[in-house]
Amino acid sequence: MRVKSIVLVVGALIGGGSASVAAAQAVPNLSGTWVLQVDKSDFGMMQGPQGRTDVIEHREPRLTIKRTTMANGQENSVNLVHEIDGKPYKNTVGPNEVTSTLHWEGAVLVIVSTVPTPQGEVGITDRYELSADGKTLTQTRTLSAQGQQATQIFVLAKQP
């Protein structure tokens, strides 16, 4: 199945208070410079970027990502700012306004986004999972548009 509109989005959160101390220990810190491993990623039926670097600053509950992608010979950058508190946050990606909410499911960061397009609304669900050694960040993306779905897997390696 094909989805024609793709928008990249990222985020992260954790709750505060003494009751969440154990949860805070289970939630990974995603801070760092992450580089896409194109050869290990699976873009499904869609063309993936030739390169991507995410510089993530993660200080609960705030998550800031400076994402630079290389696609079709052109470099594009976007700054995404979120808080992981279940509230909607808006960012502009290209000509599109992306509305996202973020939450944790155990140690997995889940970002649910919507993007209005001329062809209709696109739904994006991103699940970010950090490897046990903290060196690999896997983003599993499900795109939904016009009654169809597509899945992509982005594998990113942490830079020293």
Summary of the structure (lengths in Angstrom):
residues: 160
radius of gyration: 15.3
end to end distance: 37.9
largest distance: 49.4
contacts: 468
relative contact order: 0.25
helix: 8%
strand: 58%
